[in-house]
Amino acid sequence: MSDLAVVIVTWNVRNLIADALTSLFKDVADAALS
């Protein structure tokens, strides 16, 4: 792969992980507050 492709893939994976962690954190926070 070209360097650009690696950067794009890495960025997409990072965003997916960030979204998953954000969703998980919200679920935990909601459970803790309820």
C-alpha positions as CSV (number, residue, x, y, z in Angstrom):
1,M,0.0,0.0,0.0
2,S,1.0,3.6,-0.5
3,D,1.7,5.8,2.5
4,L,-1.5,7.6,1.9
5,A,-3.5,4.4,2.0
6,V,-1.9,3.5,5.3
7,V,-2.8,6.9,6.8
8,I,-6.4,6.6,5.6
9,V,-6.8,3.1,7.0
10,T,-5.2,4.1,10.3
11,W,-7.4,7.2,10.5
12,N,-10.6,5.1,9.8
13,V,-9.7,2.5,12.4
14,R,-8.9,5.2,15.0
15,N,-12.3,6.8,14.4
16,L,-14.1,3.5,14.7
17,I,-12.3,2.8,18.0
18,A,-13.0,6.3,19.3
19,D,-16.7,5.9,18.4
20,A,-16.9,2.5,20.1
21,L,-15.3,3.9,23.3
22,T,-17.6,6.9,23.3
23,S,-20.6,4.7,23.0
24,L,-19.4,2.4,25.7
25,F,-18.6,5.3,28.0
26,K,-22.1,6.7,27.5
27,D,-23.7,3.4,28.3
28,V,-21.6,3.0,31.5
29,A,-22.4,6.6,32.5
30,D,-26.1,6.1,31.9
31,A,-26.1,2.9,34.0
32,A,-24.1,4.5,36.8
33,L,-26.5,7.5,36.9
34,S,-29.7,5.5,36.8
